[in-house]
Amino acid sequence: MSLFLHLPQSCQRVRLRKLRPSDFRAFHAYRSDPEVARYQGWSPMSEDEAMTFLREHGRNAGLEPGEWAQIGIASLVDDRLIGDLGVTLAADGRWAEFGLSLHPDVQGGGLGREAAAALIGLLFAHTSAQRVIATVDTRNIACVQMLERLGMRLADTASTECKGEACTEHVFVIERGSALS
């Protein structure tokens, strides 16, 4: 899909862009932090894993249905990487899902909401997705509140296992044509 052709995408305070090897220090700083990884589908990364990840995901030319892709979130002021978005498009193209990771130093300031809103806008503008989904561990209160502030609605709650422990996840959804908050 042509989503990556529309990057970089600048917002008020952040820029969505491709990841690149020069992001290594910033990327590894938050991707090796156990607290950032706590509610994520990924585990903390070694330096070698982080560099390999950046090289592989920096080459993404598109959003292939059924595959996950990563988009960098950078400060608009200095282009410093502050986080990333994982995004996938369903094999049939009818829905997309995303996840968000931010460096602890920038959490809580609305930058994640700004980046997620921009991503949702790009998905609806440049893919066939009719809905965008985000799944969040209910213990991640800040993320739950961010998704609610975005205008996403709670669609489902399920008990599951995350990283070897029981947890409950909320599934939030926003439909094409819905207004983002």
Steps between C-alpha positions, in 0.01 A plus 500: 500500500612853438496610865880531512497721192327763716780517755631712650174638637544808720254588774496775759784357714597166346594357163418149385785365289691187409737359759870518415827367641592849627208462747695229682579675832150641548329180381709273720445727801125438512495154338737368770292650785302229684232751604438606139490132395271399788171529308643441153506192280878532480775445760794729579761492222875462508711748301546247219127425485417871494738573211376200302140611559574854380674377187217262413212736576668805351482331160120466512363615168138443588239355726450145380169341605554249780846635592604737779693815410659764722478876466724732698365783714746789504503840665400763247755739652816292449389175326619300805323162524269491803301186424349278234170365377450140397226465238345214307233480235275193497556255215166607347582870556177564694663605828832615640648470847768706670710506814707782644829523692640824641817592684415552872626861489220600261213292635199685637532813286256414223765412241378140476145617436623739232699223328213250523253752357735567208541127436124441506455787254763349268342155522156629406637724225737249336369147568169322459464448878150568627603488865814540708555291811726539803533231768620607843569331833247647745779566750647753256266776618678780313462318168134416568434869571689607186291270280180632659615861445567415134133412462552127473221294654535195721388205286606195702673384816667162533709309751827377357859427590771760446864411550412207723247676722124528493371834379194667357507684170268763358449525125431854381362576154444805282304475176574678173310828500509538880640825630828481694501700821 
